[in-house]
Amino acid sequence: MLWAKGYQLDLPFMDIPVMDHLGYPRHTAGVTEHAGLYTEGLPWLTRLNSSTIG
């Protein structure tokens, strides 16, 4: 199990154009426009609390 606290999104290594104006990957339920690229742990993957552990 991994617990992370106090981090922020930092994706400078993403060299493909899938980021929105806020720096988050554009996705629909975690699936990006780029084939084979999926996201996890971001807000609003399916609900607002998608990024939290219950």
All heavy atoms as TSV, in Angstrom:
chain	resi	resn	atom	element	x	y	z
A	1	MET	N	N	0.851	-1.169	0.000
A	1	MET	CA	C	0.000	0.000	0.000
A	1	MET	C	C	0.897	1.233	0.000
A	1	MET	O	O	1.912	1.267	0.675
A	1	MET	CB	C	-0.901	-0.007	1.229
A	1	MET	CG	C	-1.809	1.194	1.266
A	1	MET	SD	S	-2.932	1.188	2.670
A	1	MET	CE	C	-4.064	-0.073	2.139
A	2	LEU	N	N	0.508	2.225	-0.735
A	2	LEU	CA	C	1.261	3.468	-0.832
A	2	LEU	C	C	0.375	4.622	-0.403
A	2	LEU	O	O	-0.724	4.789	-0.915
A	2	LEU	CB	C	1.724	3.687	-2.275
A	2	LEU	CG	C	2.360	5.028	-2.580
A	2	LEU	CD1	C	3.693	5.136	-1.862
A	2	LEU	CD2	C	2.552	5.193	-4.061
A	3	TRP	N	N	0.864	5.391	0.546
A	3	TRP	CA	C	0.149	6.584	0.992
A	3	TRP	C	C	0.964	7.795	0.568
A	3	TRP	O	O	2.149	7.879	0.844
A	3	TRP	CB	C	-0.017	6.588	2.510
A	3	TRP	CG	C	-0.977	5.555	2.975
A	3	TRP	CD1	C	-0.676	4.288	3.337
A	3	TRP	CD2	C	-2.386	5.687	3.101
A	3	TRP	NE1	N	-1.815	3.610	3.690
A	3	TRP	CE2	C	-2.884	4.458	3.560
A	3	TRP	CE3	C	-3.274	6.730	2.884
A	3	TRP	CZ2	C	-4.224	4.233	3.795
A	3	TRP	CZ3	C	-4.607	6.510	3.130
A	3	TRP	CH2	C	-5.066	5.274	3.574
A	4	ALA	N	N	0.336	8.710	-0.114
A	4	ALA	CA	C	1.013	9.928	-0.541
A	4	ALA	C	C	0.215	11.122	-0.045
A	4	ALA	O	O	-1.004	11.144	-0.125
A	4	ALA	CB	C	1.120	9.965	-2.052
A	5	LYS	N	N	0.909	12.111	0.461
A	5	LYS	CA	C	0.238	13.273	1.009
A	5	LYS	C	C	1.042	14.514	0.648
A	5	LYS	O	O	2.256	14.517	0.738
A	5	LYS	CB	C	0.122	13.135	2.531
A	5	LYS	CG	C	-0.603	14.277	3.170
A	5	LYS	CD	C	-0.724	14.063	4.648
A	5	LYS	CE	C	-1.399	15.283	5.251
A	5	LYS	NZ	N	-1.485	15.212	6.689
A	6	GLY	N	N	0.354	15.562	0.260
A	6	GLY	CA	C	1.020	16.825	-0.013
A	6	GLY	C	C	1.732	16.878	-1.347
A	6	GLY	O	O	2.711	17.584	-1.497
A	7	TYR	N	N	1.282	16.122	-2.307
A	7	TYR	CA	C	1.910	16.173	-3.620
A	7	TYR	C	C	1.073	17.027	-4.561
A	7	TYR	O	O	-0.066	17.347	-4.291
A	7	TYR	CB	C	2.101	14.768	-4.196
A	7	TYR	CG	C	0.821	14.074	-4.569
A	7	TYR	CD1	C	0.347	14.133	-5.871
A	7	TYR	CD2	C	0.078	13.358	-3.636
A	7	TYR	CE1	C	-0.834	13.514	-6.222
A	7	TYR	CE2	C	-1.101	12.732	-3.984
A	7	TYR	CZ	C	-1.541	12.815	-5.270
A	7	TYR	OH	O	-2.700	12.187	-5.619
A	8	GLN	N	N	1.679	17.397	-5.668
A	8	GLN	CA	C	0.942	18.132	-6.695
A	8	GLN	C	C	1.227	17.499	-8.047
A	8	GLN	O	O	2.218	16.792	-8.213
A	8	GLN	CB	C	1.340	19.598	-6.707
A	8	GLN	CG	C	2.781	19.852	-7.076
A	8	GLN	CD	C	3.133	21.323	-6.961
A	8	GLN	OE1	O	2.514	22.056	-6.209
A	8	GLN	NE2	N	4.113	21.749	-7.698
A	9	LEU	N	N	0.365	17.748	-8.980
A	9	LEU	CA	C	0.502	17.178	-10.317
A	9	LEU	C	C	1.700	17.812	-11.025
A	9	LEU	O	O	1.827	19.029	-11.078
A	9	LEU	CB	C	-0.779	17.434	-11.118
A	9	LEU	CG	C	-0.864	16.747	-12.467
A	9	LEU	CD1	C	-0.924	15.238	-12.280
A	9	LEU	CD2	C	-2.081	17.219	-13.218
A	10	ASP	N	N	2.594	16.989	-11.536
A	10	ASP	CA	C	3.777	17.463	-12.246
A	10	ASP	C	C	4.090	16.447	-13.335
A	10	ASP	O	O	4.622	15.375	-13.057
A	10	ASP	CB	C	4.946	17.605	-11.283
A	10	ASP	CG	C	6.166	18.229	-11.933
A	10	ASP	OD1	O	6.001	18.959	-12.926
A	10	ASP	OD2	O	7.275	17.982	-11.442
A	11	LEU	N	N	3.732	16.766	-14.553
A	11	LEU	CA	C	3.895	15.822	-15.657
A	11	LEU	C	C	4.722	16.409	-16.808
A	11	LEU	O	O	4.309	16.360	-17.967
A	11	LEU	CB	C	2.515	15.405	-16.177
A	11	LEU	CG	C	1.585	14.755	-15.157
A	11	LEU	CD1	C	0.194	14.579	-15.735
A	11	LEU	CD2	C	2.141	13.443	-14.695
A	12	PRO	N	N	5.920	16.926	-16.545
A	12	PRO	CA	C	6.711	17.513	-17.630
A	12	PRO	C	C	7.221	16.466	-18.624
A	12	PRO	O	O	7.586	16.805	-19.746
A	12	PRO	CB	C	7.865	18.188	-16.906
A	12	PRO	CG	C	8.034	17.398	-15.665
A	12	PRO	CD	C	6.634	16.981	-15.277
A	13	PHE	N	N	7.238	15.210	-18.225
A	13	PHE	CA	C	7.712	14.138	-19.099
A	13	PHE	C	C	6.693	13.744	-20.160
A	13	PHE	O	O	7.020	13.017	-21.089
A	13	PHE	CB	C	8.083	12.904	-18.266
A	13	PHE	CG	C	6.946	12.400	-17.431
A	13	PHE	CD1	C	6.054	11.492	-17.953
A	13	PHE	CD2	C	6.765	12.865	-16.141
A	13	PHE	CE1	C	4.995	11.030	-17.187
A	13	PHE	CE2	C	5.721	12.402	-15.366
A	13	PHE	CZ	C	4.830	11.480	-15.886
A	14	MET	N	N	5.458	14.220	-20.024
A	14	MET	CA	C	4.411	13.890	-20.993
A	14	MET	C	C	4.649	14.722	-22.254
A	14	MET	O	O	4.354	15.898	-22.289
A	14	MET	CB	C	3.031	14.190	-20.432
A	14	MET	CG	C	2.671	13.403	-19.207
A	14	MET	SD	S	1.925	11.832	-19.560
A	14	MET	CE	C	0.436	12.293	-20.346
A	15	ASP	N	N	5.206	14.093	-23.259
A	15	ASP	CA	C	5.558	14.787	-24.492
A	15	ASP	C	C	4.519	14.551	-25.590
A	15	ASP	O	O	4.843	14.555	-26.769
A	15	ASP	CB	C	6.936	14.326	-24.954
A	15	ASP	CG	C	7.540	15.256	-25.978
A	15	ASP	OD1	O	7.162	16.444	-25.997
A	15	ASP	OD2	O	8.388	14.794	-26.762
A	16	ILE	N	N	3.287	14.300	-25.192
A	16	ILE	CA	C	2.200	14.134	-26.152
A	16	ILE	C	C	1.107	15.147	-25.823
A	16	ILE	O	O	0.911	15.495	-24.662
A	16	ILE	CB	C	1.651	12.688	-26.140
A	16	ILE	CG1	C	1.406	12.209	-24.718
A	16	ILE	CG2	C	2.585	11.746	-26.838
A	16	ILE	CD1	C	0.843	10.832	-24.621
A	17	PRO	N	N	0.421	15.644	-26.823
A	17	PRO	CA	C	-0.550	16.735	-26.600
A	17	PRO	C	C	-1.898	16.263	-26.037
A	17	PRO	O	O	-2.895	16.242	-26.741
A	17	PRO	CB	C	-0.711	17.338	-27.995
A	17	PRO	CG	C	-0.460	16.197	-28.921
A	17	PRO	CD	C	0.569	15.337	-28.232
A	18	VAL	N	N	-1.917	15.874	-24.771
A	18	VAL	CA	C	-3.162	15.442	-24.154
A	18	VAL	C	C	-3.535	16.290	-22.936
A	18	VAL	O	O	-4.502	15.978	-22.249
A	18	VAL	CB	C	-3.113	13.950	-23.729
A	18	VAL	CG1	C	-2.996	13.044	-24.926
A	18	VAL	CG2	C	-2.014	13.710	-22.737
A	19	MET	N	N	-2.773	17.347	-22.666
A	19	MET	CA	C	-3.019	18.171	-21.484
A	19	MET	C	C	-4.020	19.283	-21.769
A	19	MET	O	O	-4.058	19.831	-22.860
A	19	MET	CB	C	-1.717	18.793	-20.993
A	19	MET	CG	C	-0.650	17.769	-20.708
A	19	MET	SD	S	-1.209	16.559	-19.558
A	19	MET	CE	C	0.148	16.509	-18.479
A	20	ASP	N	N	-4.829	19.612	-20.747
A	20	ASP	CA	C	-5.766	20.715	-20.880
A	20	ASP	C	C	-5.105	22.013	-20.395
A	20	ASP	O	O	-3.917	22.024	-20.073
A	20	ASP	CB	C	-7.069	20.434	-20.136
A	20	ASP	CG	C	-6.898	20.343	-18.626
A	20	ASP	OD1	O	-5.798	20.649	-18.112
A	20	ASP	OD2	O	-7.866	19.965	-17.952
A	21	HIS	N	N	-5.871	23.077	-20.312
A	21	HIS	CA	C	-5.321	24.375	-19.932
A	21	HIS	C	C	-4.892	24.437	-18.466
A	21	HIS	O	O	-4.135	25.313	-18.073
A	21	HIS	CB	C	-6.327	25.481	-20.248
A	21	HIS	CG	C	-7.569	25.417	-19.410
A	21	HIS	ND1	N	-8.564	24.489	-19.644
A	21	HIS	CD2	C	-7.960	26.129	-18.344
A	21	HIS	CE1	C	-9.524	24.654	-18.747
A	21	HIS	NE2	N	-9.180	25.643	-17.939
A	22	LEU	N	N	-5.329	23.499	-17.638
A	22	LEU	CA	C	-4.938	23.454	-16.223
A	22	LEU	C	C	-3.751	22.520	-15.966
A	22	LEU	O	O	-3.276	22.418	-14.846
A	22	LEU	CB	C	-6.126	23.004	-15.363
A	22	LEU	CG	C	-7.338	23.920	-15.364
A	22	LEU	CD1	C	-8.482	23.283	-14.586
A	22	LEU	CD2	C	-6.982	25.279	-14.788
A	23	GLY	N	N	-3.292	21.831	-17.000
A	23	GLY	CA	C	-2.168	20.919	-16.848
A	23	GLY	C	C	-2.551	19.491	-16.535
A	23	GLY	O	O	-1.702	18.665	-16.241
A	24	TYR	N	N	-3.845	19.194	-16.595
A	24	TYR	CA	C	-4.323	17.830	-16.375
A	24	TYR	C	C	-4.532	17.146	-17.722
A	24	TYR	O	O	-4.904	17.785	-18.704
A	24	TYR	CB	C	-5.663	17.837	-15.634
A	24	TYR	CG	C	-5.551	18.163	-14.174
A	24	TYR	CD1	C	-5.625	19.469	-13.730
A	24	TYR	CD2	C	-5.387	17.156	-13.235
A	24	TYR	CE1	C	-5.522	19.778	-12.382
A	24	TYR	CE2	C	-5.294	17.447	-11.887
A	24	TYR	CZ	C	-5.356	18.755	-11.470
A	24	TYR	OH	O	-5.254	19.042	-10.149
A	25	PRO	N	N	-4.334	15.832	-17.775
A	25	PRO	CA	C	-4.622	15.118	-19.020
A	25	PRO	C	C	-6.121	15.149	-19.330
A	25	PRO	O	O	-6.936	14.942	-18.440
A	25	PRO	CB	C	-4.168	13.687	-18.725
A	25	PRO	CG	C	-3.299	13.766	-17.526
A	25	PRO	CD	C	-3.741	14.959	-16.768
A	26	ARG	N	N	-6.460	15.424	-20.584
A	26	ARG	CA	C	-7.866	15.355	-21.000
A	26	ARG	C	C	-8.244	13.877	-21.063
A	26	ARG	O	O	-7.515	13.065	-21.628
A	26	ARG	CB	C	-8.042	15.996	-22.378
A	26	ARG	CG	C	-7.962	17.494	-22.374
A	26	ARG	CD	C	-8.276	18.078	-23.748
A	26	ARG	NE	N	-7.433	17.537	-24.810
A	26	ARG	CZ	C	-6.230	18.014	-25.134
A	26	ARG	NH1	N	-5.724	19.028	-24.490
A	26	ARG	NH2	N	-5.547	17.472	-26.109
A	27	HIS	N	N	-9.388	13.534	-20.481
A	27	HIS	CA	C	-9.802	12.133	-20.447
A	27	HIS	C	C	-11.312	12.035	-20.321
A	27	HIS	O	O	-11.997	12.995	-19.974
A	27	HIS	CB	C	-9.142	11.413	-19.270
A	27	HIS	CG	C	-9.583	11.941	-17.936
A	27	HIS	ND1	N	-10.710	11.507	-17.300
A	27	HIS	CD2	C	-9.046	12.887	-17.151
A	27	HIS	CE1	C	-10.852	12.155	-16.172
A	27	HIS	NE2	N	-9.849	13.009	-16.050
A	28	THR	N	N	-11.812	10.866	-20.610
A	28	THR	CA	C	-13.201	10.500	-20.366
A	28	THR	C	C	-13.163	9.223	-19.549
A	28	THR	O	O	-12.751	8.179	-20.052
A	28	THR	CB	C	-13.958	10.272	-21.690
A	28	THR	OG1	O	-13.877	11.455	-22.472
A	28	THR	CG2	C	-15.406	9.909	-21.430
A	29	ALA	N	N	-13.525	9.326	-18.278
A	29	ALA	CA	C	-13.485	8.201	-17.337
A	29	ALA	C	C	-12.109	7.543	-17.301
A	29	ALA	O	O	-11.986	6.335	-17.209
A	29	ALA	CB	C	-14.563	7.187	-17.671
A	30	GLY	N	N	-11.050	8.360	-17.391
A	30	GLY	CA	C	-9.688	7.852	-17.289
A	30	GLY	C	C	-9.041	7.460	-18.602
A	30	GLY	O	O	-7.858	7.151	-18.648
A	31	VAL	N	N	-9.771	7.479	-19.693
A	31	VAL	CA	C	-9.235	7.120	-21.008
A	31	VAL	C	C	-8.919	8.402	-21.767
A	31	VAL	O	O	-9.795	9.227	-21.991
A	31	VAL	CB	C	-10.249	6.266	-21.801
A	31	VAL	CG1	C	-9.684	5.893	-23.153
A	31	VAL	CG2	C	-10.654	5.044	-21.007
A	32	THR	N	N	-7.655	8.579	-22.169
A	32	THR	CA	C	-7.252	9.785	-22.893
A	32	THR	C	C	-7.467	9.617	-24.390
A	32	THR	O	O	-7.804	8.535	-24.868
A	32	THR	CB	C	-5.769	10.114	-22.643
A	32	THR	OG1	O	-4.958	9.110	-23.240
A	32	THR	CG2	C	-5.467	10.233	-21.169
A	33	GLU	N	N	-7.216	10.691	-25.116
A	33	GLU	CA	C	-7.343	10.671	-26.585
A	33	GLU	C	C	-6.232	9.852	-27.229
A	33	GLU	O	O	-6.369	9.394	-28.355
A	33	GLU	CB	C	-7.248	12.099	-27.127
A	33	GLU	CG	C	-8.178	13.070	-26.475
A	33	GLU	CD	C	-7.750	14.518	-26.698
A	33	GLU	OE1	O	-6.651	14.765	-27.219
A	33	GLU	OE2	O	-8.539	15.387	-26.319
A	34	HIS	N	N	-5.122	9.701	-26.530
A	34	HIS	CA	C	-3.962	8.977	-27.051
A	34	HIS	C	C	-4.152	7.483	-26.808
A	34	HIS	O	O	-4.373	7.058	-25.667
A	34	HIS	CB	C	-2.690	9.484	-26.363
A	34	HIS	CG	C	-1.431	8.943	-26.937
A	34	HIS	ND1	N	-0.956	9.371	-28.152
A	34	HIS	CD2	C	-0.570	8.025	-26.473
A	34	HIS	CE1	C	0.171	8.733	-28.416
A	34	HIS	NE2	N	0.416	7.915	-27.403
A	35	ALA	N	N	-4.071	6.688	-27.841
A	35	ALA	CA	C	-4.294	5.237	-27.720
A	35	ALA	C	C	-3.336	4.612	-26.720
A	35	ALA	O	O	-2.128	4.829	-26.792
A	35	ALA	CB	C	-4.124	4.576	-29.076
A	36	GLY	N	N	-3.880	3.879	-25.757
A	36	GLY	CA	C	-3.072	3.178	-24.780
A	36	GLY	C	C	-2.673	3.990	-23.567
A	36	GLY	O	O	-1.997	3.477	-22.686
A	37	LEU	N	N	-3.086	5.259	-23.478
A	37	LEU	CA	C	-2.744	6.094	-22.331
A	37	LEU	C	C	-3.976	6.284	-21.464
A	37	LEU	O	O	-5.000	6.793	-21.925
A	37	LEU	CB	C	-2.210	7.455	-22.792
A	37	LEU	CG	C	-1.786	8.412	-21.682
A	37	LEU	CD1	C	-0.610	7.834	-20.901
A	37	LEU	CD2	C	-1.421	9.761	-22.264
A	38	TYR	N	N	-3.864	5.865	-20.215
A	38	TYR	CA	C	-4.961	5.943	-19.263
A	38	TYR	C	C	-4.511	6.718	-18.041
A	38	TYR	O	O	-3.324	6.778	-17.737
A	38	TYR	CB	C	-5.419	4.543	-18.854
A	38	TYR	CG	C	-5.800	3.689	-20.040
A	38	TYR	CD1	C	-4.878	2.862	-20.649
A	38	TYR	CD2	C	-7.080	3.764	-20.559
A	38	TYR	CE1	C	-5.218	2.099	-21.754
A	38	TYR	CE2	C	-7.442	3.004	-21.660
A	38	TYR	CZ	C	-6.507	2.177	-22.250
A	38	TYR	OH	O	-6.852	1.434	-23.342
A	39	THR	N	N	-5.442	7.303	-17.318
A	39	THR	CA	C	-5.102	8.052	-16.115
A	39	THR	C	C	-5.684	7.361	-14.891
A	39	THR	O	O	-6.624	6.584	-14.984
A	39	THR	CB	C	-5.646	9.489	-16.178
A	39	THR	OG1	O	-7.066	9.446	-16.276
A	39	THR	CG2	C	-5.076	10.239	-17.352
A	40	GLU	N	N	-5.099	7.686	-13.745
A	40	GLU	CA	C	-5.552	7.107	-12.491
A	40	GLU	C	C	-5.275	8.109	-11.383
A	40	GLU	O	O	-4.270	8.806	-11.398
A	40	GLU	CB	C	-4.767	5.818	-12.232
A	40	GLU	CG	C	-5.183	5.082	-11.011
A	40	GLU	CD	C	-4.420	3.782	-10.894
A	40	GLU	OE1	O	-4.703	2.845	-11.655
A	40	GLU	OE2	O	-3.523	3.734	-10.037
A	41	GLY	N	N	-6.185	8.194	-10.421
A	41	GLY	CA	C	-5.958	9.042	-9.263
A	41	GLY	C	C	-6.208	10.519	-9.479
A	41	GLY	O	O	-5.757	11.341	-8.691
A	42	LEU	N	N	-6.910	10.880	-10.549
A	42	LEU	CA	C	-7.222	12.280	-10.805
A	42	LEU	C	C	-8.659	12.581	-10.397
A	42	LEU	O	O	-9.521	11.705	-10.463
A	42	LEU	CB	C	-7.052	12.612	-12.294
A	42	LEU	CG	C	-5.653	12.477	-12.856
A	42	LEU	CD1	C	-5.667	12.723	-14.360
A	42	LEU	CD2	C	-4.696	13.428	-12.178
A	43	PRO	N	N	-8.943	13.821	-10.001
A	43	PRO	CA	C	-10.331	14.182	-9.711
A	43	PRO	C	C	-11.190	14.053	-10.967
A	43	PRO	O	O	-10.715	14.251	-12.074
A	43	PRO	CB	C	-10.244	15.639	-9.279
A	43	PRO	CG	C	-8.825	15.927	-9.022
A	43	PRO	CD	C	-8.026	14.925	-9.765
A	44	TRP	N	N	-12.417	13.724	-10.777
A	44	TRP	CA	C	-13.421	13.622	-11.841
A	44	TRP	C	C	-13.126	12.541	-12.870
A	44	TRP	O	O	-13.446	12.672	-14.042
A	44	TRP	CB	C	-13.624	14.968	-12.544
A	44	TRP	CG	C	-14.256	15.969	-11.656
A	44	TRP	CD1	C	-13.635	17.044	-11.082
A	44	TRP	CD2	C	-15.609	16.022	-11.205
A	44	TRP	NE1	N	-14.507	17.743	-10.297
A	44	TRP	CE2	C	-15.743	17.131	-10.359
A	44	TRP	CE3	C	-16.716	15.217	-11.408
A	44	TRP	CZ2	C	-16.933	17.453	-9.729
A	44	TRP	CZ3	C	-17.895	15.546	-10.790
A	44	TRP	CH2	C	-17.988	16.662	-9.969
A	45	LEU	N	N	-12.531	11.424	-12.440
A	45	LEU	CA	C	-12.430	10.297	-13.365
A	45	LEU	C	C	-13.829	9.737	-13.605
A	45	LEU	O	O	-14.229	9.508	-14.738
A	45	LEU	CB	C	-11.527	9.208	-12.799
A	45	LEU	CG	C	-10.042	9.538	-12.833
A	45	LEU	CD1	C	-9.241	8.418	-12.184
A	45	LEU	CD2	C	-9.556	9.774	-14.233
A	46	THR	N	N	-14.550	9.527	-12.536
A	46	THR	CA	C	-15.967	9.162	-12.644
A	46	THR	C	C	-16.807	10.035	-11.731
A	46	THR	O	O	-17.942	10.331	-12.044
A	46	THR	CB	C	-16.201	7.678	-12.279
A	46	THR	OG1	O	-15.667	7.429	-10.979
A	46	THR	CG2	C	-15.532	6.766	-13.293
A	47	ARG	N	N	-16.222	10.441	-10.591
A	47	ARG	CA	C	-16.887	11.321	-9.623
A	47	ARG	C	C	-15.850	12.272	-9.061
A	47	ARG	O	O	-14.649	12.085	-9.253
A	47	ARG	CB	C	-17.468	10.504	-8.483
A	47	ARG	CG	C	-18.559	9.563	-8.907
A	47	ARG	CD	C	-19.140	8.855	-7.667
A	47	ARG	NE	N	-20.088	7.856	-8.083
A	47	ARG	CZ	C	-19.792	6.558	-8.188
A	47	ARG	NH1	N	-18.614	6.113	-7.872
A	47	ARG	NH2	N	-20.703	5.712	-8.591
A	48	LEU	N	N	-16.302	13.278	-8.327
A	48	LEU	CA	C	-15.383	14.241	-7.730
A	48	LEU	C	C	-14.372	13.556	-6.809
A	48	LEU	O	O	-13.197	13.869	-6.808
A	48	LEU	CB	C	-16.146	15.302	-6.937
A	48	LEU	CG	C	-15.299	16.284	-6.125
A	48	LEU	CD1	C	-14.360	17.067	-7.040
A	48	LEU	CD2	C	-16.169	17.213	-5.334
A	49	ASN	N	N	-14.825	12.586	-6.028
A	49	ASN	CA	C	-13.921	11.942	-5.075
A	49	ASN	C	C	-13.132	10.775	-5.670
A	49	ASN	O	O	-12.623	9.938	-4.933
A	49	ASN	CB	C	-14.689	11.499	-3.827
A	49	ASN	CG	C	-15.734	10.452	-4.134
A	49	ASN	OD1	O	-15.987	10.138	-5.289
A	49	ASN	ND2	N	-16.344	9.905	-3.101
A	50	SER	N	N	-12.979	10.723	-6.974
A	50	SER	CA	C	-12.198	9.652	-7.604
A	50	SER	C	C	-10.751	9.653	-7.156
A	50	SER	O	O	-10.082	8.623	-7.204
A	50	SER	CB	C	-12.236	9.791	-9.120
A	50	SER	OG	O	-13.522	9.624	-9.617
A	51	SER	N	N	-10.237	10.794	-6.736
A	51	SER	CA	C	-8.833	10.887	-6.370
A	51	SER	C	C	-8.595	10.648	-4.886
A	51	SER	O	O	-7.457	10.722	-4.431
A	51	SER	CB	C	-8.294	12.263	-6.747
A	51	SER	OG	O	-8.998	13.275	-6.041
A	52	THR	N	N	-9.630	10.334	-4.116
A	52	THR	CA	C	-9.448	10.128	-2.678
A	52	THR	C	C	-9.623	8.666	-2.299
A	52	THR	O	O	-10.302	7.910	-3.001
A	52	THR	CB	C	-10.442	10.978	-1.859
A	52	THR	OG1	O	-11.766	10.580	-2.208
A	52	THR	CG2	C	-10.272	12.446	-2.146
A	53	ILE	N	N	-9.026	8.306	-1.205
A	53	ILE	CA	C	-9.182	6.954	-0.666
A	53	ILE	C	C	-10.208	7.000	0.436
A	53	ILE	O	O	-10.087	7.802	1.354
A	53	ILE	CB	C	-7.837	6.431	-0.123
A	53	ILE	CG1	C	-6.816	6.364	-1.243
A	53	ILE	CG2	C	-8.018	5.082	0.552
A	53	ILE	CD1	C	-5.423	6.021	-0.783
A	54	GLY	N	N	-11.215	6.188	0.314
A	54	GLY	CA	C	-12.300	6.196	1.292
A	54	GLY	C	C	-11.924	5.669	2.647
A	54	GLY	O	O	-10.959	5.024	2.861
